[in-house]
Amino acid sequence: MTTQSPAQPTPYPQARLAAQPIGYWTGAAYREVVGRIRSELATESLTQPHWWVLNHVAAAPAHWTRTELTTKLTRYDDQGIDFGDVFDDLASRAWLTGTASGTLTLTEAGEAGRLRARERNLRAHEQMHAGITEEEYVATLDVLRRVITNLGGDSDLPE
């Protein structure tokens, strides 16, 4: 079995690349990356907010209430998702249950679905990182975080 090397972008002179608008390239990268992740999640009929809920609840069973988790996750949503619908959908699938105190826990079916989606996302992340060293990846994130900080944004890592 031969391993296929990752595709390489067309090379350009450094000066030409340095003149490129970062907004265009961060937007293009965002659309490709998020589009791929959303496509993988759609295989399980999940949205990104479903994924976020599943992971937060899996990491801290019986810790989050619907209201607390909605407050935490809304800042990451760019599609105007109704988190109440997300919680209801996961509950109707019997993937998520609520305790008497209102905290959330995944069921066995919910954890199994989360793990299936996780495997798909890991394959997508492997493809995204192909041919990119850890040092290059970290340097890219550091540059993007500095741009965000320079513009007064929050460059802290998400929790």
DAQUI-V726420 format. One record per pair of residues at least 24 apart in sequence whose ideal C-beta (glycine too) atoms are under 10 Angstrom apart, sorted by sequence separation. I is the first residue (numbers start at 1). J is the second residue. D is the distance in whole Angstrom. If there is no record, write none. Layout:
i->I j->J d->D
i->I j->J d->D
//
This chain:
i->49 j->73 d->6
i->52 j->76 d->7
i->90 j->114 d->10
i->48 j->73 d->9
i->49 j->74 d->9
i->52 j->77 d->8
i->66 j->91 d->10
i->49 j->76 d->8
i->48 j->76 d->8
i->49 j->77 d->6
i->48 j->77 d->8
i->52 j->81 d->10
i->47 j->77 d->9
i->48 j->78 d->9
i->49 j->79 d->8
i->53 j->83 d->8
i->57 j->87 d->10
i->66 j->96 d->10
i->48 j->79 d->8
i->50 j->81 d->9
i->52 j->83 d->9
i->47 j->79 d->7
i->49 j->81 d->5
i->54 j->86 d->10
i->66 j->98 d->8
i->48 j->81 d->8
i->49 j->82 d->9
i->50 j->83 d->10
i->53 j->86 d->6
i->57 j->90 d->9
i->65 j->98 d->8
i->47 j->81 d->6
i->49 j->83 d->6
i->52 j->86 d->9
i->53 j->87 d->7
i->65 j->99 d->9
i->68 j->102 d->9
i->69 j->103 d->10
i->50 j->85 d->10
i->51 j->86 d->10
i->62 j->97 d->10
i->67 j->102 d->8
i->68 j->103 d->9
i->69 j->104 d->7
i->49 j->85 d->9
i->50 j->86 d->5
i->53 j->89 d->10
i->54 j->90 d->7
i->62 j->98 d->9
i->65 j->101 d->8
i->66 j->102 d->7
i->68 j->104 d->9
i->49 j->86 d->5
i->50 j->87 d->9
i->53 j->90 d->6
i->62 j->99 d->6
i->65 j->102 d->5
i->66 j->103 d->9
i->47 j->85 d->9
i->48 j->86 d->10
i->49 j->87 d->10
i->57 j->95 d->9
i->61 j->99 d->9
i->64 j->102 d->9
i->65 j->103 d->6
i->66 j->104 d->7
i->47 j->86 d->7
i->50 j->89 d->7
i->57 j->96 d->7
i->62 j->101 d->8
i->64 j->103 d->6
i->65 j->104 d->7
i->46 j->86 d->9
i->49 j->89 d->10
i->50 j->90 d->7
i->57 j->97 d->10
i->62 j->102 d->10
i->63 j->103 d->6
i->64 j->104 d->5
i->38 j->79 d->9
i->54 j->95 d->7
i->62 j->103 d->4
i->63 j->104 d->8
i->64 j->105 d->9
i->47 j->89 d->9
i->53 j->95 d->9
i->54 j->96 d->8
i->61 j->103 d->8
i->62 j->104 d->7
i->63 j->105 d->9
i->46 j->89 d->9
i->50 j->93 d->10
i->53 j->96 d->7
i->60 j->103 d->9
i->61 j->104 d->8
i->62 j->105 d->5
i->34 j->78 d->8
i->45 j->89 d->8
i->46 j->90 d->9
i->60 j->104 d->9
i->61 j->105 d->5
i->50 j->95 d->9
i->60 j->105 d->10
i->61 j->106 d->7
i->50 j->96 d->10
i->57 j->103 d->9
i->46 j->93 d->10
i->57 j->104 d->5
i->58 j->105 d->9
i->30 j->78 d->9
i->45 j->93 d->9
i->56 j->104 d->9
i->57 j->105 d->7
i->58 j->106 d->5
i->44 j->93 d->10
i->46 j->95 d->10
i->57 j->106 d->5
i->54 j->104 d->10
i->61 j->111 d->10
i->44 j->95 d->10
i->53 j->104 d->8
i->55 j->106 d->10
i->54 j->106 d->7
i->58 j->110 d->8
i->53 j->106 d->9
i->57 j->110 d->8
i->58 j->111 d->6
i->57 j->111 d->9
i->54 j->110 d->7
i->58 j->114 d->6
i->53 j->110 d->10
i->54 j->111 d->8
i->57 j->114 d->9
i->58 j->115 d->9
i->54 j->113 d->7
i->55 j->114 d->7
i->54 j->114 d->4
i->58 j->118 d->10
i->53 j->114 d->10
i->54 j->115 d->10
i->55 j->117 d->9
i->50 j->113 d->9
i->51 j->114 d->8
i->54 j->117 d->7
i->55 j->118 d->8
i->50 j->114 d->9
i->54 j->118 d->9
i->51 j->117 d->6
i->46 j->113 d->8
i->50 j->117 d->8
i->51 j->118 d->9
i->45 j->113 d->9
i->46 j->114 d->9
i->44 j->113 d->6
i->44 j->114 d->9
i->46 j->116 d->10
i->51 j->121 d->8
i->46 j->117 d->6
i->44 j->116 d->6
i->43 j->116 d->8
i->44 j->117 d->5
i->43 j->117 d->8
i->46 j->120 d->10
i->42 j->117 d->10
i->41 j->117 d->6
i->44 j->120 d->8
i->40 j->117 d->7
i->43 j->120 d->6
i->40 j->118 d->10
i->42 j->120 d->10
i->40 j->119 d->9
i->41 j->120 d->7
i->75 j->154 d->9
i->37 j->117 d->10
i->40 j->120 d->4
i->41 j->121 d->7
i->39 j->120 d->9
i->40 j->121 d->5
i->40 j->122 d->9
i->76 j->158 d->7
i->37 j->120 d->9
i->40 j->123 d->8
i->41 j->124 d->10
i->75 j->158 d->9
i->36 j->120 d->10
i->37 j->121 d->6
i->40 j->124 d->5
i->36 j->121 d->9
i->39 j->124 d->8
i->40 j->125 d->10
i->72 j->158 d->10
i->36 j->123 d->10
i->37 j->124 d->6
i->72 j->159 d->8
i->36 j->124 d->5
i->37 j->125 d->8
i->36 j->125 d->9
i->33 j->124 d->8
i->36 j->127 d->8
i->37 j->128 d->9
i->33 j->125 d->9
i->36 j->128 d->7
i->33 j->128 d->6
i->32 j->128 d->8
i->29 j->128 d->9
i->56 j->159 d->9
i->52 j->158 d->10
i->29 j->140 d->9
i->29 j->144 d->10
i->26 j->144 d->7
i->6 j->127 d->8
i->22 j->143 d->9
i->26 j->147 d->8
i->6 j->128 d->10
i->22 j->144 d->9
i->26 j->148 d->10
i->6 j->129 d->9
i->7 j->130 d->8
i->8 j->131 d->7
i->6 j->130 d->4
i->7 j->131 d->8
i->23 j->147 d->10
i->5 j->130 d->8
i->6 j->131 d->4
i->22 j->147 d->7
i->4 j->130 d->9
i->5 j->131 d->7
i->6 j->132 d->8
//
